[in-house]
Amino acid sequence: MPKIKHIAIATQDPDKTAKFYIDVFGLREIAKLDSPNAKGYYLSDGNINLAILDFQNDQVAGAEYGQNYSGIHHIGFEVENLEDVEKKLDEAGSAPRDDINQALGIGMPGAAHANVETKYTGPNGEIVDVSGTGWVGTRGFD
């Protein structure tokens, strides 16, 4: 059964946002992100990866959000069989977000099985990540 393992929050102040989730909820900093696409942090409770992202360009953030958007940006599901879920996504009318996937260099169009995640569109326009390998910090701390 697919499991929610990743939530991303977009913010222009990743330091303040990460500090809030660390101080209030006891999340741990797993990694710091500093790339041309986004700056921020990966936090975890040992089960779910919380990405705190300051997007550096509109292409990676997605046209409907843009790099200045703040709030929940996307959710991610870890799945056992990526091909089965991709088929279900297609049958449900959910297209891969080739615009974002290409901006991230995932090698689109279509699904990218070697990458951690592939982005799709949910029924309300939300971004949904699917991954067969999961995210850092989702398998405990040891």
C-alpha positions as CSV (number, residue, x, y, z in Angstrom):
1,M,0.0,0.0,0.0
2,P,1.4,3.5,-0.9
3,K,2.4,5.6,2.1
4,I,2.7,9.3,2.5
5,K,6.4,9.8,3.2
6,H,7.1,13.3,2.0
7,I,5.6,16.8,2.4
8,A,7.1,20.0,1.0
9,I,6.6,23.5,2.3
10,A,7.6,26.4,0.1
11,T,8.9,29.5,1.9
12,Q,11.1,32.5,1.4
13,D,12.6,32.0,4.9
14,P,13.8,28.4,5.2
15,D,15.9,29.0,8.3
16,K,12.9,30.4,10.3
17,T,10.6,27.7,9.0
18,A,13.0,24.8,9.8
19,K,13.6,26.3,13.3
20,F,9.9,26.3,13.9
21,Y,9.4,22.6,13.1
22,I,12.6,21.6,14.9
23,D,11.8,23.6,18.1
24,V,8.0,23.0,18.3
25,F,7.8,19.4,17.0
26,G,11.2,18.0,17.6
27,L,12.0,17.2,14.0
28,R,15.6,16.5,13.1
29,E,17.6,18.2,10.4
30,I,18.6,15.4,8.0
31,A,20.2,17.5,5.3
32,K,20.7,21.1,4.1
33,L,19.8,21.8,0.5
34,D,21.7,24.4,-1.5
35,S,21.2,24.0,-5.2
36,P,20.5,26.3,-8.2
37,N,16.8,25.1,-8.0
38,A,16.1,25.4,-4.2
39,K,17.7,26.2,-0.9
40,G,16.4,24.8,2.4
41,Y,16.3,21.8,4.6
42,Y,15.2,18.2,4.8
43,L,13.7,17.5,8.3
44,S,12.3,14.2,9.6
45,D,10.6,12.5,12.5
46,G,12.2,9.2,11.4
47,N,9.2,8.3,9.3
48,I,8.2,11.3,7.1
49,N,10.5,13.7,5.2
50,L,9.5,17.3,5.5
51,A,11.2,19.5,2.8
52,I,11.5,23.2,3.6
53,L,12.2,24.8,0.2
54,D,13.0,28.3,-1.0
55,F,12.6,27.8,-4.7
56,Q,15.1,29.7,-6.8
57,N,13.1,29.7,-10.1
58,D,9.5,29.5,-11.3
59,Q,10.2,26.4,-13.5
60,V,11.0,24.1,-10.6
61,A,8.3,25.6,-8.4
62,G,5.7,25.1,-11.1
63,A,4.0,27.8,-13.1
64,E,0.9,27.7,-10.9
65,Y,3.0,28.5,-7.8
66,G,6.1,30.4,-8.8
67,Q,9.2,30.8,-6.7
68,N,7.6,33.3,-4.3
69,Y,4.7,31.0,-3.2
70,S,4.6,30.1,0.5
71,G,2.6,27.2,1.9
72,I,2.3,23.4,1.3
73,H,3.7,22.8,-2.1
74,H,3.4,19.0,-2.7
75,I,3.0,15.6,-1.0
76,G,4.9,12.4,-1.8
77,F,3.9,8.8,-1.8
78,E,6.4,5.9,-1.5
79,V,5.1,3.0,-3.5
80,E,6.1,-0.6,-3.8
81,N,5.4,-1.0,-7.5
82,L,6.0,2.2,-9.4
83,E,4.8,0.9,-12.8
84,D,1.4,-0.1,-11.2
85,V,0.9,3.3,-9.6
86,E,1.9,5.1,-12.8
87,K,-0.7,3.1,-14.7
88,K,-3.3,4.0,-12.1
89,L,-2.3,7.7,-12.3
90,D,-2.7,7.5,-16.1
91,E,-6.1,5.8,-15.8
92,A,-7.2,8.5,-13.4
93,G,-6.2,11.2,-15.9
94,S,-3.1,12.4,-13.9
95,A,-0.4,13.5,-16.2
96,P,3.3,13.6,-15.3
97,R,4.4,17.2,-14.6
98,D,6.9,17.2,-17.4
99,D,7.5,20.9,-17.0
100,I,8.8,20.5,-13.4
101,N,10.4,17.1,-14.0
102,Q,12.4,18.5,-16.9
103,A,13.4,21.6,-14.9
104,L,14.7,19.3,-12.2
105,G,16.6,17.3,-14.9
106,I,14.8,14.1,-14.3
107,G,14.9,13.1,-17.9
108,M,11.3,13.5,-18.9
109,P,8.9,13.3,-20.7
110,G,7.3,10.4,-19.1
111,A,8.2,8.6,-15.9
112,A,11.8,8.5,-14.6
113,H,12.4,5.3,-12.7
114,A,16.0,6.1,-11.7
115,N,15.2,9.3,-9.8
116,V,13.9,9.5,-6.3
117,E,10.6,10.9,-7.4
118,T,8.4,11.8,-10.4
119,K,5.9,14.6,-10.1
120,Y,2.2,14.2,-11.2
121,T,-0.9,16.4,-11.0
122,G,-3.6,15.5,-8.5
123,P,-7.3,15.9,-9.1
124,N,-7.4,19.5,-7.8
125,G,-4.2,20.6,-9.5
126,E,-2.0,19.8,-6.5
127,I,1.5,18.3,-7.2
128,V,1.9,14.7,-6.2
129,D,5.3,12.9,-6.0
130,V,5.6,9.2,-6.4
131,S,8.8,7.3,-5.6
132,G,9.8,3.7,-5.5
133,T,12.9,4.4,-3.3
134,G,11.6,7.0,-0.8
135,W,13.2,10.1,0.7
136,V,16.0,10.7,3.2
137,G,14.9,10.4,6.8
138,T,12.0,8.1,6.1
139,R,13.5,4.9,7.4
140,G,14.5,6.0,10.9
141,F,17.6,7.7,12.1
142,D,20.0,4.6,12.4
